[in-house]
Amino acid sequence: MDDVSFDVHPGEVVALIGPNGAGKTTVFNAVCGLVSRQGRIAIDGLASPRRTADLTGRGLARTLQGLGLFSGLTVRENVLAPIATIRAADTRVAAQLESLNLTAMADITVSALSYPDRKRVALARALVTNPRLLLLDEPAGGLGADDIADLARIVQAVAAGGCSILLVEHHVDFVMNAADQIVVLDFGRCIARGTPDQIRVDPRVEEAYLGVKAIA
């Protein structure tokens, strides 16, 4: 990464987009302390932890492209895993399952669920920690149009509750509907940033990533 700088404010959804190899996942890994860094990354004004074990305590949660669910456990058990030792964990899990329409699936083994449902379980597992900063790694990947539209509404609702959301996504329609601000990366540098409407018409973005047809 080379001089990449941006803010994610409370209640705001910021999307990182760009071609493969642009540096999107590297930014995520830097925030999570998975790669070495020389710049400054702050959460609530304090330096981001350099150990992944400290992330939840600092109010950060992340979903993974590969979901990372425990396939042999139930939906409820997967969502409970990050907070199993805290008081009132069961109540928080129940509320999170209800908010994502997973209550009826609570006692079903995750391996028996459809891929879109497993995606929601992964999101519920991240949200049950009540993060102040939520990192979503390609949340729309592998979803159909209806599920993507539902996901955009969920992301906006979570942000409306005050959570800061940073996401990486290749699905342009989802980004344009869910994000308040977009940061465009190319070869490790930020080539553009702005609102979805601004990014749609930025010629640098057309050339590097979106293409005229994708934003027409």
C-alpha atoms as one frame of an Amber mdcrd trajectory, in Angstrom:
protein
   0.000   0.000   0.000   1.221   3.491  -0.801  -0.235   6.506   1.023  -3.764
   5.108   1.321  -5.783   7.222   3.761  -9.493   7.415   4.575 -11.935   7.611
   7.486 -14.957   5.513   8.409 -17.306   7.496  10.628 -19.917   6.083  13.023
 -23.039   5.109  11.119 -21.220   5.199   7.777 -20.673   2.477   5.173 -17.401
   2.796   3.269 -16.644   0.405   0.404 -13.210  -0.493  -0.924 -13.318  -1.422
  -4.597 -10.753  -2.018  -7.281  -9.387  -4.737  -9.564  -7.846  -7.938  -8.243
  -4.515  -7.201  -6.609  -5.381  -3.569  -5.920  -4.750  -3.954  -2.181  -8.247
  -4.244  -0.734  -7.620  -7.335   1.375  -4.242  -5.961   2.421  -6.015  -2.954
   3.930  -8.333  -5.297   5.852  -5.391  -7.358   7.074  -3.534  -4.245   8.157
  -6.512  -3.072  10.216  -6.708  -6.522  11.825  -2.986  -6.713  12.569  -2.370
  -9.620  10.191   0.318  -7.807   8.165   3.083  -5.448   9.232   2.453  -1.758
   8.746   4.267   1.543   8.996   1.312   3.897   8.795  -1.265   4.762  11.436
  -4.562   2.928  11.838  -6.798   4.123  14.646 -10.103   2.952  16.109 -11.851
   5.580  18.224  -8.644   7.583  18.135  -6.489   4.774  19.544  -4.021   2.712
  17.537  -5.554  -0.449  16.090  -4.336  -3.581  17.903  -1.451  -5.432  16.306
  -2.720  -8.753  17.668  -5.891 -10.346  16.347  -6.696 -11.589  19.856  -7.271
  -7.989  20.948  -9.690  -7.023  18.169 -13.013  -7.948  19.771 -12.140  -6.098
  22.946 -11.499  -2.982  20.880 -14.864  -3.246  19.166 -13.823  -4.704  15.803
 -15.419  -7.669  14.021 -14.758  -9.162  10.604 -16.418 -11.626   8.276 -14.361
 -13.794   5.938 -14.727 -14.692   2.277 -14.634 -18.351   3.267 -17.181 -17.743
   6.074 -15.128 -19.685   8.648 -18.166 -21.294  10.269 -18.071 -24.484  12.349
 -19.910 -26.796   9.960 -20.708 -29.416  12.602 -22.319 -26.945  14.998 -25.800
 -25.461  14.897 -26.627 -21.924  13.871 -27.110 -20.952  17.506 -23.777 -22.496
  18.548 -21.912 -20.701  15.755 -23.354 -17.319  16.700 -22.704 -17.975  20.391
 -19.034 -18.859  19.868 -17.533 -15.324  20.072 -19.390 -14.387  23.281 -19.924
 -17.711  25.050 -18.220 -16.527  28.252 -20.090 -13.253  28.749 -23.187 -12.657
  30.843 -26.529 -12.737  28.982 -24.881 -14.319  25.932 -27.964 -16.415  25.124
 -30.170 -13.319  25.100 -27.839 -11.503  22.727 -27.680 -14.510  20.425 -31.479
 -14.828  20.346 -31.859 -11.147  19.484 -29.280 -11.403  16.711 -30.882 -14.489
  15.204 -34.235 -12.742  15.167 -32.837  -9.625  13.522 -31.480 -11.674  10.613
 -34.478 -14.039  10.322 -32.477 -17.012  11.553 -34.571 -17.982  14.585 -36.320
 -20.859  12.821 -32.912 -22.269  11.841 -31.297 -21.872  15.253 -30.968 -25.601
  15.970 -30.080 -26.680  12.440 -26.513 -27.730  11.717 -24.806 -25.101   9.581
 -23.710 -27.665   6.999 -27.389 -28.278   6.157 -28.050 -24.634   5.242 -28.007
 -22.981   1.842 -25.068 -20.735   1.037 -27.078 -17.488   1.447 -28.268 -18.674
   4.868 -24.699 -19.518   5.892 -23.710 -16.008   4.853 -26.306 -14.605   7.247
 -25.024 -16.836  10.042 -21.504 -15.484   9.502 -22.869 -11.943   9.649 -24.834
 -12.710  12.816 -21.704 -14.130  14.435 -19.860 -10.883  13.742 -22.708  -8.640
  14.859 -23.349 -10.471  18.144 -20.138  -8.945  19.525 -21.723  -5.470  19.145
 -18.817  -4.120  17.082 -18.144  -0.427  16.644 -16.264  -1.224  13.429 -17.444
  -4.064  11.194 -15.293  -5.313   8.306 -17.211  -7.220   5.628 -15.080  -9.197
   3.180 -17.040  -9.682  -0.076 -20.401 -10.096   1.680 -22.363 -10.274  -1.598
 -20.152 -12.930  -3.190 -22.128 -15.952  -4.381 -25.533 -14.388  -3.699 -28.433
 -13.886  -6.095 -30.097 -10.576  -6.863 -32.813 -10.852  -4.181 -30.332 -11.843
  -1.466 -28.007  -9.009  -2.467 -30.842  -6.497  -2.196 -31.720  -7.859   1.261
 -28.069  -7.663   2.302 -27.841  -4.020   1.263 -30.828  -3.228   3.480 -29.292
  -5.143   6.396 -25.967  -3.333   6.050 -27.674   0.050   5.965 -29.770  -0.870
   9.021 -26.679  -1.925  10.993 -24.973   1.335  10.092 -28.065   3.296  11.113
 -27.552   1.866  14.594 -24.206   3.660  14.795 -21.806   0.942  13.656 -18.990
   1.925  11.288 -18.792  -0.472   8.332 -15.882  -1.023   5.973 -16.464  -3.516
   3.180 -14.633  -5.014   0.240 -16.835  -6.022  -2.653 -16.681  -6.708  -6.397
 -20.451  -6.577  -6.927 -20.914  -3.040  -8.207 -24.700  -2.848  -7.787 -24.439
  -3.849  -4.131 -21.736  -1.256  -3.489 -23.711   1.514  -5.148 -26.813   0.687
  -3.085 -25.162   0.016   0.283 -22.219   2.414   0.526 -22.195   6.040   1.639
 -18.600   6.541   0.497 -16.414   4.553  -1.900 -12.621   4.334  -1.925 -11.130
   3.041  -5.178  -7.748   1.311  -5.071  -5.445   0.416  -7.941  -1.943  -1.043
  -7.569  -1.877  -0.191  -3.877  -2.819   3.459  -4.286  -6.071   5.351  -3.819
  -7.123   6.705  -7.208 -10.543   8.074  -6.241 -12.949   8.500  -3.335 -16.416
   9.936  -3.028 -20.106   9.143  -2.993 -21.532   6.449  -5.283 -22.795   9.151
  -7.654 -19.348  10.733  -7.810 -17.596   7.417  -8.378 -19.998   6.426 -11.173
 -18.776   9.260 -13.374 -15.097   9.391 -12.392 -13.065   8.633 -15.546 -10.164
   7.224 -13.504 -12.493   4.615 -12.037 -13.947   3.741 -15.430 -10.482   3.108
 -16.786  -9.153   1.147 -13.814 -12.154  -0.885 -12.761 -15.808  -0.239 -13.484
 -15.956   0.197 -17.228 -18.531   2.315 -19.070 -21.152  -0.444 -19.291 -21.007
  -1.224 -15.552 -21.887   2.336 -14.564 -24.119   3.401 -17.451
